[in-house]
Amino acid sequence: MNSRLKFTLKAWPAVFLIAVTLSFGTQGVAKLFGIDLPDQAQVELVKRYAGWNLTFAFIVAQVVIIVPVFEEVLFRFLLWKVPLAVLGKWRAAAAAPRIVLAVIVSVVFSFAHYIDYAKVASTHALAFTGWNSAFLALFFVGVAQCWIYRRTGALWCAMLNHMLFNVTNLVLLFILPE
């Protein structure tokens, strides 16, 4: 096993815990100050169909498997690695292009979680749901995903981390009180 993969496998639990803490910590801090943050549209959808039926099972499969695979291919491979490979900066010593592009892709990744896809489908116009503090947490998740992919060189590692992040959020969504 190469040294980068070994290091990443040792470090990813910390990155994962930081991402989950940011995700729920920002919500908790806001509630301490009396700020009620709206849920993302995806969270509302999962809550609406909670219960063990076919719709709920499909939504869970979508959130845990389909979406992480799609998002990692889109954001980490097509929008991050491919442009860097074209520029010749994927494994180059200069980190600036990788970091700048990781920040840009992570901001786009965060925005994508606030698109109201139901409104887009019905009105054919771009619409966003209410913004909340999870935007910042999602940004850091995006940066962490770039780091994991860069360190391991394996997209499946970023996909697996994304899947575990989503599973953790689903479990906490149904365990933690409102």
KEKOLVO-540239 format. One record per residue: y, z, x of N, C-alpha, C, CB in turn; residue in one letter. Coordinates in steps of 0.05 Angstrom, whole numbers, padded with zeros to 5 digits, always signed. Glycine has a CB too. Layout:
N
YZXYZXYZXYZXA ...
This chain:
178
-00024+00000+00017+00000+00000+00000+00025+00000+00018+00000+00025-00020M +00044-00018+00012+00067-00019+00029+00085+00006+00026+00083-00045+00024N +00102+00011+00046+00118+00035+00046+00139+00036+00024+00132+00038+00073S +00150+00012+00016+00170+00012-00006+00157+00020-00032+00182-00017-00009R +00133+00010-00037+00119+00017-00062+00112+00047-00062+00094+00000-00065L +00103+00057-00039+00097+00086-00038+00121+00103-00043+00085+00093-00010K +00144+00096-00031+00169+00111-00035+00177+00110-00064+00191+00100-00016F +00176+00086-00076+00185+00083-00103+00167+00098-00122+00185+00054-00111T +00141+00098-00117+00122+00113-00134+00128+00143-00132+00093+00106-00127L +00137+00152-00110+00144+00180-00107+00171+00186-00120+00145+00188-00077K +00190+00167-00119+00217+00172-00129+00221+00166-00158+00236+00156-00113A +00204+00148-00170+00210+00139-00197+00209+00162-00218+00191+00118-00205W +00192+00183-00215+00194+00204-00235+00221+00217-00236+00173+00225-00229P +00234+00220-00214+00261+00232-00213+00281+00213-00227+00271+00237-00184A +00279+00187-00221+00296+00167-00234+00292+00167-00264+00291+00139-00222V +00267+00168-00272+00259+00169-00300+00271+00194-00314+00228+00168-00303F +00267+00217-00302+00278+00242-00314+00308+00242-00316+00269+00266-00298L +00321+00231-00296+00350+00229-00297+00359+00211-00320+00362+00218-00271I +00345+00189-00324+00352+00170-00346+00348+00183-00373+00335+00145-00344A +00326+00197-00377+00320+00210-00402+00341+00233-00407+00292+00222-00403V +00347+00248-00386+00367+00270-00388+00394+00259-00396+00368+00285-00362T +00402+00237-00383+00427+00224-00390+00427+00215-00419+00433+00201-00372L +00405+00203-00428+00403+00193-00455+00407+00215-00476+00376+00179-00459S +00393+00237-00472+00395+00258-00492+00416+00278-00485+00368+00272-00494F +00423+00281-00460+00443+00300-00451+00471+00293-00462+00444+00302-00421G +00477+00267-00461+00503+00258-00471+00506+00264-00500+00508+00229-00465T +00484+00260-00515+00485+00266-00544+00489+00296-00548+00458+00256-00557Q +00475+00312-00533+00477+00341-00535+00505+00352-00529+00457+00355-00518G +00516+00342-00507+00543+00350-00500+00563+00343-00521+00552+00338-00472V +00561+00319-00532+00579+00310-00554+00577+00329-00578+00572+00281-00562A +00552+00337-00585+00549+00355-00608+00561+00382-00602+00519+00358-00614K +00560+00391-00577+00573+00417-00570+00603+00416-00576+00568+00424-00541L +00615+00393-00573+00643+00390-00578+00649+00381-00607+00655+00370-00559F +00629+00381-00624+00632+00374-00652+00635+00345-00657+00656+00388-00662G +00626+00328-00639+00628+00299-00642+00601+00289-00651+00636+00285-00615I +00601+00276-00674+00576+00265-00685+00574+00236-00677+00575+00268-00716D +00555+00229-00659+00552+00202-00649+00532+00187-00666+00543+00203-00620L +00539+00163-00674+00520+00147-00690+00496+00138-00673+00534+00122-00702P +00473+00135-00686+00450+00125-00672+00452+00095-00668+00424+00132-00687D +00438+00085-00649+00436+00056-00646+00421+00045-00670+00421+00048-00619Q +00425+00020-00676+00412+00007-00699+00382+00009-00696+00421-00022-00701A +00371+00007-00672+00342+00008-00667+00331+00036-00675+00336+00001-00639Q +00346+00056-00668+00338+00084-00674+00338+00088-00705+00357+00104-00661V +00358+00078-00718+00359+00080-00747+00335+00066-00760+00385+00068-00758E +00328+00043-00749+00305+00028-00760+00279+00043-00757+00302+00001-00745L +00275+00056-00734+00251+00072-00729+00251+00095-00748+00249+00081-00700V +00273+00109-00751+00275+00132-00769+00269+00124-00799+00303+00145-00768K +00279+00101-00806+00276+00092-00834+00247+00087-00841+00292+00066-00839R +00231+00077-00822+00204+00070-00828+00184+00090-00816+00197+00043-00817Y +00193+00114-00810+00176+00135-00798+00153+00141-00817+00192+00160-00792A +00130+00143-00806+00105+00148-00821+00084+00128-00811+00110+00145-00852G +00060+00136-00812+00039+00118-00802+00031+00097-00822+00015+00135-00794W +00046+00075-00821+00039+00052-00837+00042+00027-00819+00057+00049-00862N +00037+00004-00829+00037-00020-00813+00065-00027-00802+00026-00044-00829L +00085-00022-00819+00112-00028-00810+00120-00010-00786+00132-00024-00833T +00114+00016-00789+00120+00035-00768+00104+00028-00742+00114+00064-00777F +00079+00021-00745+00063+00013-00722+00074-00011-00708+00033+00008-00731A +00083-00031-00724+00095-00055-00712+00121-00048-00697+00101-00076-00734F +00138-00031-00709+00163-00023-00696+00157-00008-00670+00180-00005-00715I +00137+00010-00670+00130+00025-00646+00120+00005-00625+00109+00046-00652V +00103-00013-00632+00093-00033-00613+00116-00050-00602+00072-00052-00627A +00135-00056-00619+00158-00072-00610+00175-00056-00590+00176-00080-00635Q +00180-00030-00597+00197-00014-00580+00183-00006-00554+00205+00012-00595V +00157-00002-00555+00142+00007-00531+00132-00016-00514+00119+00024-00540V +00125-00038-00525+00113-00060-00509+00130-00085-00508+00085-00067-00520I +00135-00097-00531+00148-00123-00532+00176-00123-00521+00149-00133-00561I +00193-00104-00530+00221-00103-00521+00223-00097-00491+00236-00082-00537V +00209-00077-00480+00211-00072-00451+00203-00097-00434+00194-00049-00443P +00182-00110-00442+00174-00134-00427+00195-00156-00429+00146-00145-00438V +00205-00161-00453+00225-00181-00456+00251-00174-00441+00232-00185-00486F +00260-00149-00444+00285-00141-00431+00283-00142-00401+00294-00113-00440E +00261-00134-00390+00258-00134-00361+00257-00163-00350+00233-00119-00352E +00243-00180-00364+00243-00208-00356+00271-00220-00358+00223-00225-00373V +00285-00215-00380+00312-00225-00383+00332-00213-00364+00322-00220-00412L +00335-00187-00364+00356-00174-00349+00350-00171-00319+00362-00147-00360F +00326-00161-00312+00320-00156-00284+00311-00182-00270+00298-00135-00282R +00296-00200-00283+00287-00223-00269+00307-00247-00272+00260-00232-00280F +00312-00255-00296+00329-00279-00300+00358-00275-00293+00327-00289-00328L +00369-00252-00301+00398-00247-00297+00404-00232-00271+00409-00231-00320L +00384-00220-00258+00390-00206-00233+00376-00218-00209+00381-00176-00236W +00349-00220-00210+00335-00230-00186+00339-00259-00181+00305-00224-00189K +00338-00275-00202+00341-00304-00198+00368-00311-00185+00337-00319-00224V +00390-00301-00196+00416-00307-00183+00417-00297-00154+00439-00295-00198P +00406-00274-00149+00405-00264-00121+00388-00281-00103+00395-00234-00121L +00365-00290-00114+00348-00307-00098+00362-00334-00092+00321-00312-00113A +00377-00344-00112+00392-00369-00107+00413-00365-00086+00405-00378-00134V +00426-00341-00086+00446-00335-00066+00433-00327-00039+00464-00313-00076L +00407-00322-00039+00394-00314-00015+00398-00285-00008+00403-00331+00008G +00405-00268-00028+00411-00240-00023+00390-00221-00033+00437-00233-00035K +00367-00230-00042+00347-00213-00054+00337-00192-00034+00323-00229-00065W +00330-00201-00010+00320-00183+00011+00339-00182+00035+00292-00192+00020R +00363-00193+00032+00382-00193+00054+00392-00165+00059+00405-00212+00048A +00403-00161+00083+00413-00134+00091+00438-00126+00075+00420-00134+00121A +00455-00145+00068+00480-00138+00054+00473-00130+00025+00499-00162+00053A +00481-00105+00018+00474-00094-00008+00495-00100-00029+00470-00064-00006A +00519-00107-00021+00542-00111-00040+00536-00130-00063+00566-00120-00025A +00526-00155-00057+00520-00173-00079+00499-00161-00099+00510-00200-00069P +00479-00148-00088+00458-00136-00105+00470-00115-00123+00435-00124-00088R +00487-00098-00111+00499-00076-00126+00518-00086-00148+00513-00056-00108I +00535-00105-00140+00554-00116-00159+00540-00129-00182+00573-00136-00145V +00520-00145-00176+00505-00159-00197+00489-00139-00214+00486-00180-00186L +00478-00118-00201+00464-00097-00216+00482-00083-00236+00451-00077-00197A +00507-00078-00228+00526-00065-00246+00533-00084-00269+00553-00058-00230V +00538-00109-00263+00544-00128-00285+00521-00131-00304+00551-00156-00273I +00497-00135-00294+00473-00138-00311+00468-00112-00327+00449-00145-00294V +00473-00089-00315+00469-00064-00329+00489-00060-00352+00471-00040-00310S +00514-00069-00348+00534-00068-00370+00525-00086-00392+00562-00076-00359V +00516-00110-00386+00506-00129-00407+00482-00117-00421+00499-00157-00394V +00464-00104-00406+00440-00091-00417+00449-00069-00437+00423-00079-00394F +00469-00054-00430+00479-00033-00448+00491-00045-00473+00500-00015-00433S +00507-00066-00470+00519-00079-00493+00498-00090-00512+00538-00102-00484F +00476-00101-00501+00455-00113-00517+00442-00092-00536+00434-00125-00499A +00443-00067-00529+00432-00046-00546+00449-00039-00569+00426-00022-00530H +00473-00050-00570+00492-00044-00592+00497-00068-00610+00517-00033-00581Y +00483-00090-00605+00486-00113-00623+00472-00107-00649+00474-00139-00609I +00485-00112-00671+00473-00108-00697+00459-00134-00705+00495-00100-00719D +00434-00136-00698+00419-00161-00701+00416-00169-00730+00392-00158-00689Y +00415-00149-00749+00413-00156-00777+00439-00170-00786+00409-00130-00794A +00462-00161-00778+00487-00174-00785+00489-00202-00772+00511-00157-00777K +00480-00203-00747+00481-00229-00733+00464-00249-00748+00471-00226-00704V +00440-00241-00757+00423-00259-00771+00434-00268-00798+00396-00246-00776A +00448-00249-00812+00458-00256-00839+00485-00271-00837+00461-00231-00855S +00502-00264-00818+00529-00276-00817+00532-00297-00795+00550-00255-00813T +00513-00299-00777+00514-00317-00755+00538-00313-00737+00513-00347-00765H +00547-00288-00736+00569-00280-00719+00561-00255-00704+00595-00275-00736A +00571-00252-00680+00565-00229-00663+00577-00204-00676+00575-00233-00635L +00560-00183-00680+00570-00158-00692+00557-00135-00676+00562-00156-00722A +00572-00114-00673+00563-00091-00658+00561-00066-00676+00581-00085-00634F +00542-00048-00670+00540-00023-00684+00560-00004-00671+00511-00011-00683T +00562+00021-00681+00580+00040-00670+00573+00048-00642+00580+00065-00687G +00593+00049-00625+00589+00057-00597+00585+00086-00594+00613+00048-00579W +00569+00094-00575+00566+00123-00570+00560+00128-00541+00543+00134-00587N +00557+00153-00534+00553+00160-00506+00528+00150-00493+00555+00190-00503S +00509+00141-00509+00484+00130-00498+00490+00104-00483+00464+00124-00521A +00513+00092-00487+00520+00068-00473+00520+00073-00443+00548+00058-00481F +00531+00096-00434+00532+00103-00406+00503+00108-00396+00550+00127-00401L +00488+00122-00412+00460+00128-00404+00444+00102-00401+00446+00146-00425A +00448+00083-00419+00434+00057-00417+00443+00042-00393+00439+00041-00443L +00468+00045-00386+00478+00032-00361+00463+00042-00337+00509+00037-00358F +00460+00069-00335+00446+00081-00313+00416+00073-00313+00449+00111-00313F +00404+00071-00337+00377+00061-00339+00375+00033-00328+00367+00062-00369V +00394+00016-00335+00394-00011-00324+00396-00012-00294+00417-00027-00336G +00413+00005-00282+00416+00006-00253+00390+00016-00241+00439+00025-00245V +00378+00037-00253+00352+00048-00243+00330+00026-00244+00344+00072-00260A +00330+00010-00265+00310-00011-00267+00314-00031-00245+00312-00025-00295Q +00339-00038-00239+00344-00057-00216+00333-00044-00190+00374-00063-00214C +00339-00019-00187+00330-00005-00162+00300-00005-00160+00341+00024-00162W +00286+00001-00182+00257+00002-00182+00246-00026-00176+00246+00012-00209I +00257-00046-00188+00247-00074-00183+00252-00082-00154+00261-00093-00203Y +00275-00075-00144+00282-00083-00116+00264-00068-00096+00311-00076-00110R +00260-00042-00101+00244-00026-00083+00214-00034-00082+00246+00004-00090R +00204-00041-00106+00175-00048-00107+00170-00078-00104+00163-00038-00133T +00189-00094-00112+00185-00123-00112+00167-00131-00135+00174-00132-00086G +00160-00113-00153+00141-00118-00175+00155-00113-00202+00116-00101-00172A +00158-00134-00217+00171-00131-00243+00156-00113-00262+00175-00158-00257L +00129-00112-00259+00113-00094-00276+00120-00065-00273+00083-00098-00270W +00130-00057-00249+00138-00029-00245+00162-00023-00262+00144-00024-00215C +00182-00041-00263+00205-00037-00280+00197-00037-00309+00226-00059-00274A +00178-00055-00316+00169-00056-00344+00155-00030-00352+00149-00079-00348M +00138-00019-00335+00124+00006-00340+00144+00029-00343+00104+00012-00318L +00164+00030-00326+00184+00051-00328+00200+00049-00354+00204+00050-00304N +00207+00024-00362+00221+00019-00387+00204+00028-00411+00228-00010-00389H +00178+00021-00410+00160+00029-00431+00158+00059-00433+00132+00017-00426M +00155+00073-00411+00154+00102-00411+00180+00115-00421+00147+00113-00383L +00202+00103-00413+00228+00112-00423+00230+00110-00453+00251+00096-00410F +00221+00087-00464+00222+00083-00493+00203+00102-00508+00216+00054-00500N +00179+00106-00496+00159+00124-00508+00171+00152-00509+00132+00124-00493V +00182+00161-00487+00194+00188-00486+00216+00191-00506+00206+00193-00458T +00233+00171-00509+00254+00172-00529+00243+00173-00557+00273+00148-00526N +00222+00157-00563+00210+00158-00589+00198+00186-00595+00188+00137-00592L +00184+00197-00576+00172+00223-00580+00194+00244-00584+00155+00232-00555V +00215+00244-00568+00237+00263-00571+00252+00259-00597+00256+00261-00547L +00254+00234-00606+00267+00228-00631+00254+00242-00655+00267+00197-00636L +00228+00245-00654+00214+00257-00676+00208+00287-00671+00188+00243-00681F +00212+00296-00647+00208+00325-00641+00234+00340-00643+00196+00328-00614I +00255+00330-00632+00281+00344-00632+00293+00344-00659+00300+00332-00612L +00305+00367-00668+00319+00367-00693+00344+00351-00692+00325+00396-00702P +00354+00343-00716+00378+00327-00717+00401+00341-00704+00385+00321-00746E 
